[in-house]
Amino acid sequence: MKPKTSIFIPTKNAGEDFHKILQQISIQKEKNFELIIVDSGSTDNTLKIAEQFKEKFPIKIYEIKPEEFGHGKTRNLSIEYAKGEFIVFLTQDAIPYNDFWLSSLLENFKDSKVAGVFSKQVPRKNAREIEKFQLNYYFPNKKITISNNEKNLLNKMFFSNASSCVRKNVLIKYPFNEELIMTEDQEWAKRIIQRGYKKVYEPESIVIHSHNYNSKQTFQRYFDSAVSLNQILKIDFKKYVSSAKKYPIKELRYTFKKNVLLVPRVIFENIIKVTATKLGKNHQKLPLSLKKTFSMHKYYWINRNF
């Protein structure tokens, strides 16, 4: 029987938590799916863990060279590999929370105008307070449907391939931008909405997904994000940043109430984020050696002329 849905996970050294992810996939109420894993050079037990689940549901494993990986490029392989009408993108560190994670995503496609749906993300138990606030702020409990009538640029673009589902026929027509270092999901969301489709944030579909980035990692992530957003938005970059200005103020208020001792840390991290964003936006002025140092994705800068 042809699968209704293809779950697509790019992997590289996913770690022991990968077993928990596949276990949660195996208990989904929606059973008509296949799992596609595209691995870019794992040296741990990632592929051995995947092999253990081949008797529970259909799994296809593909391997690519590490230098062939790209957030948009690798996910576009799903167009070729996936048999399902819908393609679910899941990262190797996002754990489905319950047994209706998948069905909650799929139910939104009863509306033919919906091209993509993404899940609510909740923090891991060891997440820092700042991370908990960020996820609660950007992933509320209310379902949100966005169309081209939306005026707020941040709302129009917000989409996350940590856990999302898209129509394969729409992805074939509008594949992910392979030239971006990251935020391929947000660029895609912006583009499909401009083409008259809708996107949905579905809070009933939940994944456990958070990062306790250190200062260096925070800087690198915001640098890379700014590089991508500048490519996507160009003259609208300032408008996008302006739409997100309320967040740091609310974050600071939350931290002050929760634990005043964390306030200096929050201020310091925001200085890092602003600095990294400005450098990323103006990366053309930086030497290649600095771009590689500032970036979380070193591979991206190989053979780049900008």
C-alpha positions as CSV (number, residue, x, y, z in Angstrom):
1,M,0.0,0.0,0.0
2,K,1.3,3.4,-0.9
3,P,2.0,5.5,2.2
4,K,0.0,8.6,2.8
5,T,2.9,10.3,4.6
6,S,6.7,10.2,4.3
7,I,8.6,11.2,7.5
8,F,11.9,12.7,6.5
9,I,14.8,13.0,9.0
10,P,18.3,14.3,8.1
11,T,20.8,12.7,10.5
12,K,24.4,13.0,11.5
13,N,25.5,11.5,14.9
14,A,22.0,11.8,16.3
15,G,23.0,10.1,19.6
16,E,21.2,7.7,21.9
17,D,18.1,10.0,22.0
18,F,17.4,8.9,18.4
19,H,16.0,5.7,19.7
20,K,13.4,7.6,21.7
21,I,12.4,9.6,18.6
22,L,11.9,6.4,16.5
23,Q,10.0,4.8,19.4
24,Q,7.6,7.7,19.5
25,I,7.1,7.5,15.8
26,S,6.3,3.8,16.1
27,I,3.4,4.4,18.5
28,Q,1.6,7.0,16.3
29,K,-2.2,6.5,15.8
30,E,-1.7,7.3,12.1
31,K,0.0,4.2,10.8
32,N,0.1,4.8,7.0
33,F,3.6,6.3,6.7
34,E,7.1,5.5,5.7
35,L,10.3,6.8,7.3
36,I,13.1,8.2,5.2
37,I,16.5,8.9,6.8
38,V,19.2,10.7,4.9
39,D,22.5,10.4,6.8
40,S,25.5,12.7,6.1
41,G,28.4,10.8,7.7
42,S,27.4,9.5,11.1
43,T,30.2,7.8,13.1
44,D,28.0,6.8,16.1
45,N,25.1,4.3,16.3
46,T,22.6,6.4,14.4
47,L,22.1,4.0,11.5
48,K,22.2,0.9,13.8
49,I,19.4,2.4,15.8
50,A,17.4,3.0,12.7
51,E,17.9,-0.6,11.6
52,Q,16.3,-1.8,14.8
53,F,13.0,-0.3,13.8
54,K,12.7,-1.8,10.3
55,E,10.3,-4.5,11.5
56,K,8.0,-1.9,13.1
57,F,7.4,0.4,10.0
58,P,8.9,0.9,6.6
59,I,12.3,2.6,6.7
60,K,14.5,3.7,3.8
61,I,18.0,4.8,4.6
62,Y,20.2,6.9,2.2
63,E,23.7,8.1,2.8
64,I,25.4,11.3,1.5
65,K,28.8,12.7,2.0
66,P,29.1,15.3,4.8
67,E,30.0,18.0,2.2
68,E,26.9,17.3,0.3
69,F,24.6,18.4,3.2
70,G,22.6,21.6,3.1
71,H,19.4,22.4,5.1
72,G,17.4,23.1,1.9
73,K,19.4,20.9,-0.4
74,T,19.1,17.7,1.7
75,R,15.4,18.2,2.4
76,N,14.7,18.7,-1.3
77,L,15.9,15.1,-1.7
78,S,12.5,14.2,-0.2
79,I,10.9,15.1,-3.6
80,E,12.8,12.2,-5.1
81,Y,12.7,9.7,-2.3
82,A,9.2,10.2,-0.7
83,K,6.2,8.2,-1.9
84,G,3.7,9.9,0.4
85,E,1.2,12.7,-0.5
86,F,2.5,14.6,2.5
87,I,6.1,15.0,3.7
88,V,6.8,15.5,7.4
89,F,10.2,17.0,8.2
90,L,11.6,16.2,11.6
91,T,15.0,17.0,13.0
92,Q,17.1,14.3,14.7
93,D,16.7,16.0,18.1
94,A,12.9,16.7,18.1
95,I,11.0,14.0,20.0
96,P,7.3,13.6,19.2
97,Y,5.5,14.2,22.5
98,N,2.5,11.8,22.2
99,D,0.8,9.3,19.8
100,F,-1.2,11.9,17.9
101,W,1.7,14.2,16.9
102,L,1.4,13.0,13.3
103,S,-2.4,12.9,13.0
104,S,-2.6,16.4,14.4
105,L,-0.4,17.7,11.6
106,L,-2.3,15.9,8.9
107,E,-5.8,16.9,9.9
108,N,-5.1,20.5,8.8
109,F,-4.8,19.5,5.1
110,K,-8.6,19.1,4.8
111,D,-8.3,22.7,3.7
112,S,-6.9,22.5,0.1
113,K,-5.3,25.9,0.5
114,V,-3.0,24.8,3.4
115,A,0.5,24.0,2.0
116,G,2.3,23.6,5.3
117,V,1.7,22.9,9.0
118,F,4.2,23.1,11.9
119,S,4.2,21.8,15.4
120,K,4.4,23.3,18.9
121,Q,7.9,22.9,20.5
122,V,8.2,22.4,24.2
123,P,11.5,22.5,26.2
124,R,13.5,19.6,27.5
125,K,13.6,19.1,31.3
126,N,17.1,20.5,31.4
127,A,16.3,23.6,29.4
128,R,17.4,27.0,30.8
129,E,14.7,29.5,31.9
130,I,15.5,31.7,28.9
131,E,14.9,28.8,26.5
132,K,11.7,27.9,28.2
133,F,10.4,31.5,27.9
134,Q,11.4,31.7,24.2
135,L,9.5,28.5,23.3
136,N,6.4,29.5,25.3
137,Y,6.5,32.9,23.6
138,Y,6.8,31.7,20.0
139,F,4.8,28.5,20.3
140,P,1.5,29.3,22.1
141,N,-1.4,27.0,22.8
142,K,-3.6,28.6,20.2
143,K,-3.9,27.4,16.6
144,I,-2.9,30.1,14.1
145,T,-3.6,30.1,10.4
146,I,-1.7,32.6,8.3
147,S,-2.6,33.7,4.7
148,N,-1.3,36.5,2.5
149,N,-3.6,38.9,4.4
150,E,-1.2,38.9,7.3
151,K,0.6,42.2,7.7
152,N,3.3,41.2,10.2
153,L,6.3,40.0,8.4
154,L,7.6,37.9,11.3
155,N,4.2,36.1,11.5
156,K,4.1,35.6,7.8
157,M,7.5,33.9,7.7
158,F,7.6,31.9,10.9
159,F,7.7,28.2,10.2
160,S,9.9,25.5,11.6
161,N,11.2,22.3,10.0
162,A,12.1,21.0,13.4
163,S,8.7,19.4,13.0
164,S,6.5,20.3,10.0
165,C,4.4,18.8,7.3
166,V,4.0,20.0,3.7
167,R,2.1,18.9,0.6
168,K,4.5,17.1,-1.7
169,N,3.0,18.6,-4.8
170,V,3.5,22.1,-3.5
171,L,7.1,21.3,-2.6
172,I,7.7,20.0,-6.1
173,K,6.5,23.3,-7.4
174,Y,8.2,25.4,-4.8
175,P,11.3,23.6,-3.4
176,F,13.4,24.8,-0.6
177,N,16.0,27.4,-1.4
178,E,19.3,25.6,-1.5
179,E,21.5,28.7,-1.5
180,L,20.6,29.6,2.1
181,I,22.8,28.6,5.1
182,M,19.7,28.1,7.2
183,T,16.1,29.4,7.6
184,E,15.1,27.6,4.4
185,D,11.8,26.8,6.2
186,Q,10.9,30.5,6.7
187,E,11.9,31.5,3.2
188,W,9.6,28.7,1.9
189,A,6.7,29.8,4.1
190,K,7.0,33.4,2.9
191,R,7.1,32.3,-0.7
192,I,4.1,29.9,-0.6
193,I,2.0,32.5,1.2
194,Q,2.8,35.0,-1.5
195,R,1.5,32.4,-4.0
196,G,-1.9,32.3,-2.3
197,Y,-1.5,29.3,0.0
198,K,-1.9,29.1,3.8
199,K,0.3,27.8,6.6
200,V,-0.9,26.6,10.0
201,Y,0.7,26.5,13.4
202,E,-0.8,23.4,15.1
203,P,-0.4,23.3,18.9
204,E,-1.9,19.9,19.3
205,S,1.1,18.4,17.4
206,I,4.0,18.7,19.9
207,V,7.7,17.9,19.9
208,I,10.2,18.1,22.7
209,H,13.0,20.3,21.2
210,S,15.3,22.8,22.8
211,H,19.0,23.8,22.9
212,N,21.1,25.2,25.7
213,Y,23.5,27.1,23.5
214,N,26.6,28.6,25.1
215,S,27.6,32.2,24.2
216,K,29.7,31.1,21.2
217,Q,26.9,28.9,19.8
218,T,24.4,31.7,20.3
219,F,26.6,34.1,18.4
220,Q,27.2,31.6,15.5
221,R,23.5,30.8,15.2
222,Y,22.4,34.5,15.0
223,F,25.2,35.3,12.6
224,D,24.1,32.5,10.2
225,S,20.4,33.5,10.7
226,A,21.2,37.1,9.7
227,V,23.1,35.9,6.6
228,S,20.1,34.0,5.5
229,L,17.5,36.6,6.4
230,N,19.5,39.3,4.5
231,Q,19.3,37.1,1.4
232,I,15.6,36.5,1.8
233,L,14.4,39.9,2.8
234,K,17.0,42.4,1.4
235,I,15.3,45.8,1.9
236,D,12.8,44.4,4.3
237,F,15.5,43.1,6.7
238,K,15.0,46.1,9.1
239,K,11.3,45.7,9.0
240,Y,11.6,42.1,10.0
241,V,14.0,42.9,12.9
242,S,11.7,45.7,14.0
243,S,8.8,43.3,14.2
244,A,10.8,41.2,16.7
245,K,11.8,44.1,19.0
246,K,9.1,43.4,21.6
247,Y,10.6,40.0,22.4
248,P,13.8,41.0,24.3
249,I,11.8,43.5,26.5
250,K,9.3,40.8,27.5
251,E,12.2,38.3,28.0
252,L,13.9,40.7,30.4
253,R,10.7,41.3,32.4
254,Y,10.1,37.5,32.6
255,T,13.6,36.9,33.8
256,F,13.5,39.7,36.4
257,K,10.3,38.1,37.9
258,K,11.6,34.6,37.7
259,N,15.2,35.1,38.9
260,V,16.7,38.5,39.1
261,L,20.2,36.9,39.2
262,L,19.8,35.8,35.6
263,V,19.2,39.4,34.3
264,P,22.9,40.1,33.6
265,R,23.1,36.9,31.6
266,V,20.1,37.8,29.5
267,I,21.5,41.3,28.8
268,F,24.8,39.8,27.8
269,E,23.1,37.3,25.5
270,N,21.1,40.0,23.8
271,I,24.3,42.0,23.2
272,I,25.7,38.9,21.6
273,K,22.6,38.4,19.4
274,V,22.6,42.1,18.2
275,T,26.3,42.0,17.4
276,A,26.0,38.7,15.5
277,T,23.0,39.9,13.6
278,K,24.7,43.1,12.5
279,L,27.8,41.2,11.4
280,G,25.8,38.6,9.6
281,K,23.8,41.2,7.7
282,N,27.0,42.8,6.6
283,H,29.0,39.7,6.1
284,Q,30.1,40.8,2.5
285,K,32.5,43.2,4.2
286,L,34.2,40.4,6.2
287,P,37.1,38.2,5.1
288,L,36.3,34.5,4.5
289,S,38.3,33.4,7.5
290,L,36.1,35.4,9.8
291,K,32.9,34.2,8.2
292,K,34.0,30.6,8.9
293,T,34.9,31.5,12.5
294,F,31.6,33.3,13.1
295,S,29.5,30.6,11.4
296,M,28.0,27.4,12.9
297,H,27.9,25.8,9.4
298,K,31.5,26.0,8.2
299,Y,30.8,23.9,5.1
300,Y,28.6,26.6,3.6
301,W,31.5,29.0,3.0
302,I,33.4,26.6,0.8
303,N,33.6,28.0,-2.8
304,R,31.4,31.0,-1.9
305,N,32.1,34.2,-3.8
306,F,30.4,36.5,-1.4
